[in-house]
Amino acid sequence: MSEAFAVRGQVVTPNSILIDGAVVVKDDRLAWIGESSAAQGAGFGAEVAAADSPTDGRYIIPGLVDVHCHGGGGQSFPDAATADDAMVAVWEHRLHGTTSIVTSLVTQSPEALRRQAQMLADLADAGEIAGIHFEGPFVAEAHKGAQDPHYIQAPNPALMRELMIVTRGHTVTMTLAPEGKRAFGSGSVAEVLIENGALPSYGHTDCDSATMRAAARWTREKLGLTPEETRLSPRYTITHLFNGMEPFHHRKPGPVLEAIADAAGGGAVLELIGDGTHVHPDAVRSVYELVGRDSMVLVTDAMAAAGMDDGDYVLGGQAVIVMDGKAYLRGEDGTPGSLAGGTAHLLDVVRNSWKNSGMSLVDAVYCGSMQGAKILGKEAEIGSLEAGKRADLVVADENLYPLQVFRRGIQIASVPEA
């Protein structure tokens, strides 16, 4: 048992900001959150009085939850040779405020997927990661993005069942194109996912609007018929909306408007890479205004170059070049091709969405924390600053750059005072 301690600042809760707030931590739990002036009456006067009273406008926000991340710190989950290599990427994001991370794989051979998934499942067993996301291999070549075309295959429920066995209940989502035969419906990949406690995430797709609507309807109904105790969430996801799918055209609408409409009706939750590179800030703002914070989740789609300098990297065995902080597949002639993931931390995405996309700070933080927790089915444990939850929190300066990070009540990162 450890002594309780308090952290003071502007506390960002799910619905408001406590200007002179305090968060009291006891062991690995949040013991109390409130205005500093109310601490004495709550029985935590001594702890709050002992904490520094900041005057620099710093914020206290919940530990962030990234449900789509391929790597960072020079390492990537699809390419990590060992668990230690994978943990380099985990720590890169953890030290910048992402205290819960879903590790994303890419389209690779079945053998490579089994190998990497086994390693990541071991890390999930150890509590180091929150789960696994398969981005492929059941995607459309027409909108493959940075997915390796050599390993794209038609939806294969048998392979999906194998991967579910290998991951031992740690699969969170799989990105798949809904137009493929056996993508959704009876005897499909989506059915295997849902019946084994995971979620389909439609994306990297060349589908038309009718197919997206049909997939949305079937998935909502299937999740609605699935007992709450066996499903992660009642809502499926859309993998990085706008990226890896046919753009909207009024005579050929494609999947985008259908996904937004379904999200607005409480069906899908839309991933958005709000880093300013993958999606224009105005597009993020428009989606936010159309569907609201409860139907979108901010993600990084980060790859090995997150937190690193420009240069050469690898994603799923493919060469990537990073220039001016933007990652591209390297063409055979050395020139940049498709975007190949992000290079931001989730705190950067939250900051950018707040500063440049018209989102309130409360809602931007919510979309970077509570929304991910809901997808994981862990909203009672993580995702917000509420008494009884796990003591994951980030102290950030007035511009939302990290000063301290706490995970499970232990300080794991801090910026030295000047």
HELIX and SHEET records of a PDB file:
HELIX    1   1 SER A   36  ALA A   38  5                                   3    
HELIX    2   2 ALA A   39  ALA A   42  1                                   4    
HELIX    3   3 GLY A   45  ALA A   50  1                                   6    
HELIX    4   4 ALA A   83  ARG A   94  1                                  12    
HELIX    5   5 PRO A  110  ASP A  125  1                                  16    
HELIX    6   6 GLU A  141  HIS A  143  5                                   3    
HELIX    7   7 PRO A  149  TYR A  151  5                                   3    
HELIX    8   8 PRO A  157  THR A  167  1                                  11    
HELIX    9   9 VAL A  189  GLU A  195  1                                   7    
HELIX   10  10 SER A  209  LEU A  225  1                                  17    
HELIX   11  11 GLU A  228  THR A  230  5                                   3    
HELIX   12  12 VAL A  256  ALA A  264  1                                   9    
HELIX   13  13 PRO A  281  VAL A  291  1                                  11    
HELIX   14  14 ARG A  293  SER A  295  5                                   3    
HELIX   15  15 LEU A  346  ASN A  356  1                                  11    
HELIX   16  16 LEU A  361  GLY A  368  1                                   8    
HELIX   17  17 MET A  370  LEU A  376  1                                   7    
SHEET    1   A 7 ARG A  29  GLU A  35  0                                        
SHEET    2   A 7 ILE A  17  LYS A  26 -1                                        
SHEET    3   A 7 PHE A   5  VAL A  12 -1                                        
SHEET    4   A 7 TYR A  59  PRO A  62  1                                        
SHEET    5   A 7 LEU A 393  ALA A 396 -1                                        
SHEET    6   A 7 PRO A 402  ARG A 407 -1                                        
SHEET    7   A 7 ILE A 410  SER A 414 -1                                        
SHEET    1   B 8 LEU A  64  CYS A  69  0                                        
SHEET    2   B 8 THR A  98  LEU A 105  1                                        
SHEET    3   B 8 GLY A 131  GLU A 135  1                                        
SHEET    4   B 8 THR A 171  LEU A 176  1                                        
SHEET    5   B 8 LEU A 199  TYR A 202  1                                        
SHEET    6   B 8 THR A 237  ILE A 238  1                                        
SHEET    7   B 8 VAL A 269  LEU A 272  1                                        
SHEET    8   B 8 MET A 296  LEU A 298  1                                        
SHEET    1   C 2 GLY A  71  GLY A  72  0                                        
SHEET    2   C 2 GLN A  75  SER A  76 -1                                        
SHEET    1   D 4 GLY A 311  LEU A 315  0                                        
SHEET    2   D 4 GLN A 318  MET A 323 -1                                        
SHEET    3   D 4 LYS A 326  ARG A 330 -1                                        
SHEET    4   D 4 PRO A 336  LEU A 339 -1                                        
END                                                                             
